[in-house]
Every structure is written in structure tokens, then in C-alpha cells.
Amino acid sequence: MAETAGRVLPVYLVADESVSMTPVVGELNAGLQSLHDALLREPLAAAKVRFSIIGFSEDVIVHSALSDLRNETALPQLSVRAGTSYGAAFRLLVDRIPADVRALKREGFAVHRPAVFFLSDGQPTDPGQWEPVYAELTDRERTPTAPNIIACGIGEARAETILHVATRPEFAFVATPGVEVGFAIAEFCTALTRSVIRSGQAVGGDTAELVVERPDSFRMAVDVV
């Protein structure tokens, strides 16, 4: 049997780019830059992670295809548009994740189950439409590369919706009432950075463990509903 090129963890940030994010998109972009800087300081962990940035509103934009962030000089800037179509985001992942995993395997990598970090500040504008697409994405019989989804809600996002999006109850978080949205985003980015680095370290140690850090000032969504 041929030796593998190593084991990698595909990580997708799927971020809400609806108009309501306008006052805080700068904090999100700054947080992503901090994540990039932190990974560059942890090259062994970064080597085990492939990272993609996807923004959704009424449509979906792949701002950064799955890549080794050690090879990137800067991360793209998210922007805002109208709408909050969860279905558009999940449909893209249904198509994209299996293709990305196949590409990594062609390069000789063993691939850990992908992780999606989902951030939204509002309710979906396509109720009744996103749920079937989500079901396809997370059904491991229909989609063998079905990801683990870590969902974080801020602003007007409801705990029950975030709990539905997360693939496990312990992967669903909502900002504590009264926490300023920009501050919540900064804490989300900090937790995302810690999660990615610690997961990369775990994969590098052959434990193949997804590590999920709860953002400070966030609560478990299951404790709210």
C-alpha cells in the first residue's frame, strides 16, 4: 500500500454576509486576519489544516477555496449583500465538500471528516427550503463526506435554529443576551482560531480529533431552547 502524504482536516468558515452584518463585517475580517497570523505562528498545526472561506446572503460566494494558509499572503475580505439564504450555503457545500475531499485524496492525503464553522446573525430567509438541503448535506449515507457543523448565532439568530444547524447539541452556541455584536464576533474568531489550531495539533498527533472551543460570552443553544 502506498504511503499517504499525511492526514489533513478540511475546515470551512461559512459566514453570514447579509446587510445586517454591515456594522460588524470589519470585526469579522479582522478576526480572520488574526486567525491567519496565528496559524502562521503554528506551522505544524497549520500543515494539517486546509481552510476555506464562504459567504452567504441571497446567494453564496466562495471567497477562498480550500487551501493551505501557509501559502497565502492575505485572506480575502468579506462584504455584505441582501438576504440570508441558508439553503444556498448548504447546497454549495453538498457539491463542494465531496469534490474537495476527492482532490485531497488524489494528492495522497488521508482526510479527516470535514468541519464547517457556521456563523449567522439572523433567521434564514428561505424557511422550508433550506432544511431538505441541510438533511442531504448531513446524511452520512447520502453524503459520505458529511461534515461536522459547529453553529454560532449572534444578533437575531434564534437558539432553536442554531441548534438545528449544528450536527451535535454541543456544537451549537448563541451569544449571551446583551453582548455587543461586534464583541461577539471577535470572540467567535478567537474561538475559531483556537479550535483550528488545536484540531490541527490533534490531527498531527494522529488522534484525528476535532476540537471545538466555545466562544467566551456564548451559551450552549440547548440550554436556551
C-alpha positions in Angstrom: 0.0 0.0 0.0 1.3 3.4 -0.9 2.2 5.7 1.9 -0.1 8.8 2.4 1.2 12.3 2.2 -0.3 12.7 5.8 -3.6 13.4 7.3 -5.5 16.7 6.9 -8.6 18.3 8.2 -10.7 20.4 5.8 -12.3 23.4 7.6 -14.9 25.7 6.1 -15.9 29.0 7.5 -19.5 29.8 6.3 -20.3 33.3 7.3 -23.5 35.4 7.0 -23.0 38.4 4.7 -26.5 39.8 5.0 -27.0 43.5 5.2 -27.5 43.3 9.0 -23.8 42.4 9.2 -22.7 45.8 7.8 -21.7 47.4 11.2 -19.6 44.4 12.2 -18.1 42.9 9.0 -14.9 44.8 9.7 -14.6 42.9 13.0 -15.1 39.6 11.2 -12.4 40.5 8.6 -10.0 41.5 11.4 -10.7 38.3 13.2 -9.9 36.2 10.1 -6.7 38.0 9.6 -5.8 37.2 13.3 -6.6 33.6 12.6 -4.2 33.6 9.6 -1.5 35.2 11.6 -1.9 32.7 14.4 -1.7 29.7 12.0 1.5 31.1 10.5 2.9 31.0 14.0 1.9 27.4 14.4 3.2 25.8 11.2 3.0 22.2 12.4 -0.7 22.6 13.2 -1.3 24.7 10.0 0.2 21.9 7.9 -2.7 19.6 9.0 -5.5 22.0 8.1 -7.0 23.1 4.8 -9.2 26.2 5.1 -11.9 27.8 3.0 -14.0 31.0 3.5 -17.5 31.1 2.1 -20.0 33.9 2.5 -23.8 33.7 2.0 -26.7 36.1 1.7 -29.3 35.6 -1.0 -26.5 33.8 -2.9 -23.2 32.3 -1.9 -19.6 33.3 -2.7 -16.5 31.2 -2.3 -14.1 33.9 -1.2 -11.3 31.4 -0.6 -11.1 27.9 -2.0 -9.8 25.1 0.3 -6.1 25.9 0.7 -3.0 25.6 2.9 -3.0 29.0 4.7 0.8 28.8 5.0 0.9 29.6 1.3 -1.5 32.6 1.5 -0.1 36.1 1.9 -3.5 37.5 3.0 -7.1 36.4 3.4 -10.0 37.8 1.3 -12.3 40.5 2.7 -16.0 39.6 3.3 -18.6 42.1 2.3 -22.4 42.3 2.6 -25.4 41.8 0.4 -29.2 41.3 0.8 -30.8 38.1 2.1 -29.9 35.2 4.4 -30.3 32.0 2.4 -29.2 29.1 4.5 -30.2 26.8 1.6 -27.7 28.5 -0.8 -24.9 27.9 1.6 -25.8 24.2 2.3 -26.3 23.5 -1.4 -22.8 24.7 -2.3 -21.4 22.5 0.5 -23.3 19.5 -0.8 -21.4 19.9 -4.1 -18.1 21.3 -2.9 -17.1 19.2 0.1 -17.1 15.8 -1.8 -15.1 17.4 -4.6 -12.6 18.9 -2.2 -12.1 15.6 -0.4 -11.6 13.7 -3.7 -9.0 16.3 -4.7 -7.1 15.9 -1.4 -7.1 12.2 -1.7 -5.7 12.4 -5.3 -2.8 14.4 -3.7 -2.2 11.4 -1.4 -3.7 12.7 1.8 -5.8 10.8 4.2 -8.8 13.2 5.0 -10.4 13.7 8.4 -14.1 14.3 8.4 -14.6 18.0 7.3 -15.6 20.7 9.8 -17.9 23.6 9.0 -18.0 26.6 11.3 -21.3 28.4 10.5 -21.9 32.0 11.7 -25.2 33.8 11.3 -26.7 36.9 12.8 -30.3 36.3 11.7 -33.0 33.9 10.7 -33.0 32.3 7.3 -35.0 34.0 4.6 -35.8 30.6 2.9 -37.7 28.7 5.7 -39.0 25.4 4.5 -36.4 25.3 1.7 -33.1 25.0 3.4 -34.0 22.1 5.6 -34.1 19.4 2.9 -30.7 20.6 1.5 -29.3 20.5 5.0 -30.6 17.0 5.5 -28.8 15.9 2.4 -25.6 17.5 3.5 -25.5 15.9 6.9 -26.8 12.4 6.0 -23.7 10.2 6.0 -25.4 7.6 3.9 -26.2 10.0 1.1 -23.1 12.2 1.6 -20.3 10.0 3.0 -18.2 13.2 3.5 -20.9 14.8 5.6 -19.2 17.4 7.8 -19.4 18.1 11.4 -21.1 21.5 11.7 -20.4 23.9 14.5 -23.1 26.7 14.5 -22.8 30.0 16.2 -25.7 32.6 16.4 -25.4 36.3 17.2 -27.8 39.2 16.9 -31.3 38.0 15.8 -30.3 34.3 15.2 -32.6 32.1 17.3 -31.2 29.3 19.5 -33.6 26.7 18.1 -32.4 27.4 14.6 -28.7 27.3 15.5 -29.4 24.0 17.4 -30.9 22.6 14.2 -27.9 23.6 12.1 -25.3 22.1 14.4 -24.8 18.4 13.9 -24.4 17.8 17.6 -26.0 19.8 20.5 -22.6 20.5 22.0 -21.7 22.2 18.7 -24.4 24.9 18.9 -23.7 28.2 20.6 -25.6 31.6 20.9 -24.2 34.9 22.1 -25.3 35.8 25.6 -28.0 38.5 25.6 -26.6 42.0 26.0 -23.3 41.1 24.5 -22.4 43.7 21.7 -22.4 42.0 18.3 -19.0 43.2 17.3 -17.5 41.9 20.5 -19.3 38.6 20.0 -17.8 38.3 16.5 -14.3 39.0 17.9 -14.8 36.2 20.5 -16.2 33.9 17.8 -13.0 34.4 15.8 -10.8 33.8 18.8 -12.6 30.5 19.5 -12.4 29.6 15.8 -8.6 30.2 15.9 -8.2 28.1 19.0 -10.3 25.3 17.6 -8.5 25.2 14.3 -5.0 25.2 15.9 -5.9 22.6 18.5 -7.6 20.4 15.9 -4.6 20.7 13.6 -2.3 19.7 16.5 -4.6 16.7 17.3 -4.6 15.5 13.6 -0.8 16.0 13.6 -0.6 13.7 16.6 -2.7 11.1 14.8 -5.6 11.4 17.2 -7.8 12.7 14.4 -9.9 14.7 16.9 -12.0 17.7 16.1 -11.5 20.2 19.0 -14.3 22.7 19.4 -13.8 25.7 21.7 -16.9 27.5 23.0 -16.6 31.3 22.4 -16.4 33.4 25.5 -19.7 35.1 26.3 -21.6 32.5 24.3 -24.0 29.9 25.8 -24.9 26.4 24.7 -28.0 26.8 22.5 -29.5 23.6 24.0 -29.6 25.5 27.4 -31.7 28.3 25.8 -34.5 26.5 23.9 
